[in-house]
């Protein structure tokens, strides 16, 4: 057999390798899905859940998916302040006829002590009951069971029995086994939180203790780490858009999840870009909060969920200022531009747009929480005729905010300008 030329051999080898690489599984949520997040106070915080919702709305702006957040502080598998478990399930989950339900319970179930077999048996039996009810009442429902988030035994010394997170990890193992036996989706929110806390302690031991102030309820930064874990279990893709421009050729040689047009090169380079998605908003409510930046630094959330590379090759050596829609994004060297900059890490008009989407995510969920807890449940025994009207009005108001959220998530054409300094 004749020896293949080197170029042909390389191309053949690349084809063989690429054919053996597994294709990324499709995203778990589908058009028309109704999602209910169920859990205790950590879900009631509406942080990991709203980050996850905003990701879906900005990454899939054409997909219609609705979200309800049904967390209640103190809940266990047997129920809690919101009523016994069957009341909670019928009123706060089944009533929304969900296609997808996530469940995170366990923090309160272990009773903040060393592993105890009878206490665990109550948890295991109660959890199985929840799954049985959901499957019986909602045939075809897709359930994501969540290994409970970590109790912070990392940044502060654990209890003498080995620490409460060791108990939660025993519960996590049960969840993992249940997911296999019941054919459920699984998200691990314990392991990545422990990893982030460990790295944060190495970076800044004092600040790391503030990531989960009371050791139970994660702050915004760790909740973002938790959202990342949930989204990855749903096969969330990292890429927002990818563009590579060959400056000497005046051509967009790569454009993924976007469309480049009107590319011009004279004293600088300019082009129009219409993306198919927005970057995920990753910021703390308080921009001065140092713990959020520490959490980002201690995790791979940006790489795992928010890649928006822009590469411009063939530029003359020097520095260049990038503007989008007339707003200065930053100044970068030709080497940085050739290697690629992640626009999702910059203050771009797209990030500002994603921030608007997230603000509306929070607004509609706060409305739903007020409707649910302060009107529906608080007034349910009063039998006042106006209560139904109030609930309907609040539903209409939330629906209007959701429409605003979806409209705000639609990408628009942006004008890029890159000029030498």
C-alpha positions in Angstrom: 0.0 0.0 0.0 1.3 3.4 -0.9 2.3 5.7 2.0 -0.2 8.4 2.6 1.0 12.0 2.3 1.4 13.6 5.6 -1.4 16.1 5.2 -3.9 13.5 4.1 -2.8 11.3 7.0 -3.3 14.1 9.5 -6.8 14.8 8.1 -7.7 11.1 8.2 -6.4 10.8 11.8 -8.5 13.8 12.9 -11.6 12.4 11.2 -11.1 9.1 13.1 -10.6 10.8 16.4 -13.5 13.1 16.0 -15.7 10.2 15.0 -14.9 8.5 18.3 -15.6 11.5 20.5 -19.0 11.3 22.2 -21.5 13.9 21.0 -22.9 16.2 23.7 -26.3 15.0 24.9 -29.1 17.4 24.3 -30.2 19.8 27.0 -32.6 18.1 29.4 -35.4 20.7 29.2 -37.7 20.8 26.2 -40.1 23.2 24.6 -43.2 23.6 26.7 -41.8 22.1 29.9 -43.1 23.2 33.3 -40.4 22.9 36.0 -41.0 22.9 39.7 -38.1 23.3 42.1 -38.9 21.6 45.4 -37.0 21.6 48.7 -36.3 23.3 52.0 -34.9 26.7 52.9 -31.9 26.5 50.6 -34.4 26.2 47.7 -36.6 28.8 49.3 -33.6 31.3 49.0 -34.4 31.3 45.3 -30.7 31.7 44.3 -29.4 28.5 42.7 -32.9 28.1 41.2 -33.1 31.6 39.7 -29.5 31.3 38.3 -30.6 28.1 36.6 -33.8 29.7 35.3 -31.9 32.7 33.9 -29.4 30.4 32.2 -32.2 28.6 30.4 -34.0 31.8 29.4 -30.8 33.5 28.0 -29.2 30.4 26.4 -32.4 29.2 24.8 -34.4 32.5 24.2 -36.7 30.9 21.7 -37.7 28.0 24.0 -40.8 28.3 26.1 -40.2 26.8 29.6 -41.9 27.9 32.8 -40.5 27.7 36.4 -42.1 27.6 39.8 -40.0 27.7 43.0 -41.6 25.7 45.9 -39.0 25.7 48.6 -40.1 26.0 52.3 -37.7 26.6 55.2 -37.3 23.7 57.6 -38.8 21.1 55.3 -38.0 17.4 55.5 -39.2 14.4 53.5 -42.2 14.3 55.9 -43.1 18.0 55.4 -42.7 20.9 57.7 -44.0 24.4 58.2 -45.9 24.3 55.0 -47.8 21.2 56.1 -47.4 17.4 55.9 -45.6 16.1 52.8 -48.8 15.1 50.9 -50.2 18.6 51.4 -47.0 20.1 50.2 -46.9 17.8 47.2 -50.5 18.2 46.1 -50.6 22.0 46.7 -47.1 23.1 45.8 -46.0 20.6 43.1 -48.8 18.6 41.5 -51.0 21.6 41.2 -48.7 23.0 38.5 -48.7 19.8 36.5 -45.0 19.8 36.0 -43.0 17.9 33.4 -39.8 18.3 35.4 -39.4 18.3 39.2 -36.2 18.8 41.1 -36.0 17.7 44.8 -33.4 18.8 47.3 -34.0 17.6 50.8 -31.7 16.2 53.5 -30.2 19.2 55.3 -32.9 19.1 58.0 -33.6 15.4 57.8 -30.2 14.4 59.3 -31.0 16.6 62.4 -27.6 18.1 62.5 -25.9 15.2 64.2 -23.8 12.1 63.5 -25.4 9.5 61.2 -28.2 7.7 63.0 -29.8 4.7 61.3 -33.4 5.1 62.5 -33.3 8.8 61.5 -31.9 7.8 58.1 -34.6 5.1 57.6 -37.2 7.8 58.0 -35.5 9.9 55.4 -35.1 7.0 52.9 -38.7 5.8 53.3 -40.0 9.4 53.1 -38.0 10.1 50.0 -39.3 7.0 48.3 -42.8 8.0 49.1 -42.3 11.4 47.4 -41.0 9.6 44.3 -43.9 7.1 44.3 -46.5 9.9 44.6 -44.9 12.0 41.8 -44.6 9.0 39.4 -48.2 7.8 40.1 -49.8 11.2 39.7 -47.6 12.5 36.9 -46.9 9.7 34.5 -43.8 10.5 32.4 -42.6 13.2 34.8 -38.8 13.7 34.7 -37.4 13.9 38.2 -34.0 15.3 39.1 -33.0 14.2 42.6 -30.3 16.4 44.2 -27.6 15.3 46.5 -28.0 17.9 49.3 -25.7 20.9 49.4 -22.8 20.8 51.9 -22.8 21.8 55.5 -19.6 23.8 55.9 -17.1 21.6 57.7 -14.3 22.9 55.5 -13.6 26.5 56.4 -14.3 25.8 60.1 -13.4 22.8 62.2 -16.0 19.9 62.0 -17.7 18.5 65.1 -15.9 15.8 67.0 -18.1 13.1 65.4 -16.5 13.9 62.0 -18.8 16.7 61.0 -22.3 17.0 59.8 -21.4 17.0 56.1 -20.2 13.4 56.6 -23.9 12.6 57.5 -25.1 14.4 54.5 -22.7 12.5 52.3 -24.2 9.2 53.6 -27.6 10.6 52.6 -26.2 11.6 49.2 -25.1 8.1 48.6 -28.7 6.9 49.1 -29.9 9.6 46.6 -27.3 8.4 44.1 -28.5 4.7 44.5 -32.2 5.8 44.3 -31.5 7.6 41.1 -30.2 4.4 39.5 -33.0 2.1 40.8 -35.8 4.6 40.0 -34.3 5.8 36.7 -34.1 9.4 37.9 -31.8 12.2 36.8 -29.1 13.1 39.4 -27.4 16.3 40.4 -24.6 16.4 43.0 -24.6 19.7 44.9 -22.4 18.5 47.7 -19.1 17.6 46.1 -18.6 20.8 44.0 -19.5 23.0 47.0 -16.9 21.2 49.2 -14.3 21.6 46.4 -15.1 25.3 46.1 -14.9 25.8 49.9 -11.6 24.0 50.0 -10.0 26.1 47.3 -11.5 29.3 48.7 -9.9 28.5 52.1 -6.5 28.2 50.3 -7.0 31.6 48.6 -8.5 33.6 51.5 -9.1 31.6 54.7 -10.9 34.5 56.5 -13.3 35.4 53.6 -14.0 31.8 52.9 -15.9 31.4 56.2 -18.4 33.9 54.8 -19.3 31.9 51.8 -21.8 29.9 54.0 -22.1 32.2 57.0 -24.2 29.9 59.2 -22.6 26.8 57.6 -26.1 25.8 56.2 -27.4 28.5 53.9 -25.0 29.3 51.0 -24.4 32.9 50.0 -24.9 34.0 46.4 -21.5 32.8 45.1 -21.8 29.3 46.4 -25.4 29.2 45.1 -24.0 29.9 41.7 -21.7 26.9 42.1 -24.8 24.9 43.0 -26.7 26.2 39.9 -23.7 25.1 37.8 -23.9 21.6 39.2 -27.6 21.4 38.5 -27.3 22.8 35.0 -24.4 20.4 34.2 -26.6 17.5 35.2 -29.0 18.8 32.6 -26.3 18.8 29.9 -25.9 22.5 29.8 -23.5 23.7 27.2 -20.7 26.2 28.0 -20.7 28.0 24.7 -22.7 31.2 24.2 -21.2 32.2 20.8 -17.8 31.8 19.1 -16.4 34.1 16.5 -13.0 34.1 14.8 -12.0 36.8 12.3 -9.0 36.7 10.0 -8.0 40.3 9.8 -5.8 40.1 6.7 -8.4 38.2 4.8 -11.2 40.4 6.1 -13.3 37.3 6.8 -15.1 35.6 9.6 -13.6 32.1 9.5 -15.6 30.8 12.4 -19.0 31.8 13.6 -21.0 29.5 15.9 -24.4 30.2 17.4 -24.2 33.7 15.8 -24.2 35.4 12.4 -21.5 37.8 11.3 -22.3 40.3 8.6 -21.1 43.7 7.2 -17.5 43.0 8.0 -15.3 45.9 7.0 -11.6 46.6 7.3 -10.0 50.0 6.7 -8.3 51.9 9.6 -9.8 49.3 11.9 -12.2 46.3 11.7 -15.9 46.5 12.2 -18.7 44.0 11.8 -22.4 43.3 12.8 -23.2 40.3 14.9 -26.6 38.8 15.6 -26.2 36.1 18.3 -28.6 33.3 19.0 -28.1 33.4 22.8 -27.0 35.7 25.6 -24.3 35.1 28.2 -25.4 34.0 31.6 -25.5 36.8 34.2 -23.1 36.0 37.0 -23.0 38.7 39.6 -23.9 39.3 43.2 -26.7 41.7 44.2 -24.1 43.7 46.0 -21.2 44.5 43.6 -18.9 45.2 46.6 -19.4 41.7 48.1 -15.9 40.1 48.0 -17.3 36.6 48.7 -18.9 36.3 45.3 -15.7 37.0 43.5 -14.0 34.5 45.8 -16.6 31.8 44.9 -16.1 32.5 41.1 -12.3 32.3 41.6 -12.7 29.0 43.5 -14.9 27.3 40.9 -15.1 26.6 37.2 -18.5 28.2 36.7 -17.4 30.7 34.1 -15.6 28.1 32.0 -18.4 25.5 32.4 -21.3 27.8 31.6 -20.2 31.0 30.0 -17.8 30.8 27.1 -18.1 33.5 24.5 -14.7 33.6 22.8 -13.8 36.3 20.2 -10.6 35.8 18.3 -9.1 38.2 15.8 -6.0 36.9 14.1 -3.4 38.5 11.8 -3.4 41.9 13.4 -0.3 44.1 13.4 1.5 44.0 16.7 0.0 46.5 19.2 -3.0 47.3 21.3 -6.6 47.6 20.2 -9.8 49.0 21.7 -13.0 47.0 21.3 -16.3 48.8 21.2 -19.7 47.2 21.0 -22.6 49.5 20.0 -20.3 52.4 20.7 -19.5 51.3 24.3 -15.9 50.6 25.1 -15.5 47.0 26.3 -11.7 47.1 26.8 -8.3 47.4 25.3 -6.4 44.2 24.4 -3.1 43.4 22.8 -2.9 41.7 19.4 -1.6 38.6 21.2 -4.6 38.5 23.5 -7.0 38.9 20.6 -5.3 36.2 18.6 -5.6 33.8 21.6 -9.2 34.8 22.2 -11.0 36.9 24.8 -14.1 35.7 26.6 -16.7 38.3 26.1 -18.8 36.8 28.9 -16.2 38.1 31.4 -16.3 41.6 30.0 -18.8 44.4 30.6 -20.6 44.2 27.3 -24.1 45.3 26.2 -25.0 41.6 26.1 -24.1 41.2 29.8 -26.2 44.3 30.6 -29.1 42.7 28.7 -28.6 39.4 30.6 -28.7 41.4 33.8 -32.1 42.8 32.9 -33.3 39.3 32.2 -32.1 38.1 35.6 -33.7 41.1 37.4 -37.0 40.0 35.8 -36.4 36.4 36.8 -36.1 37.6 40.4 -39.1 39.8 40.1 -41.5 37.2 38.8 -40.4 34.7 41.4 -40.8 37.2 44.2 -44.3 37.9 42.9 -45.1 34.2 42.9 -43.7 33.7 46.4 -45.9 36.6 47.7 -48.9 35.2 46.0 -48.3 31.7 47.3 -47.3 32.3 50.9 -49.0 35.6 51.7 -52.3 35.2 49.9 -53.1 31.6 48.8 -51.9 29.9 52.0 -52.4 32.8 54.5 -56.0 33.3 53.4 -57.0 29.8 52.6 -59.2 29.3 55.7 -60.9 32.7 55.5 -63.1 31.9 52.5 -63.2 35.5 51.3 -64.7 36.1 47.8 -62.0 38.6 47.0 -59.2 36.1 47.6 -59.7 34.3 44.3 -59.7 37.6 42.5 -56.5 38.6 44.2 -54.9 35.3 43.2 -56.0 35.7 39.6 -54.7 39.3 39.5 -51.3 38.2 40.9 -51.2 35.4 38.3 -51.8 37.9 35.6 -49.2 40.2 36.9 -46.6 37.5 37.1 -47.4 36.3 33.6 -46.9 39.9 32.4 -43.4 40.0 34.1 -42.6 36.6 32.5 -43.5 38.0 29.1 -41.1 41.0 29.8 -38.4 38.5 30.8 -38.7 36.5 27.6 -38.8 39.7 25.5 -35.7 41.0 27.2 -33.9 37.7 26.5 -34.2 38.0 22.7 -30.8 38.8 21.2 -30.4 41.9 19.0 -27.9 42.9 16.4 -24.7 44.5 17.8 -22.1 46.6 16.0 -18.5 45.7 16.8 -15.5 48.0 16.2 -11.9 47.2 16.8 -9.4 50.1 16.4 -5.7 50.2 16.9 -4.3 52.6 19.5 
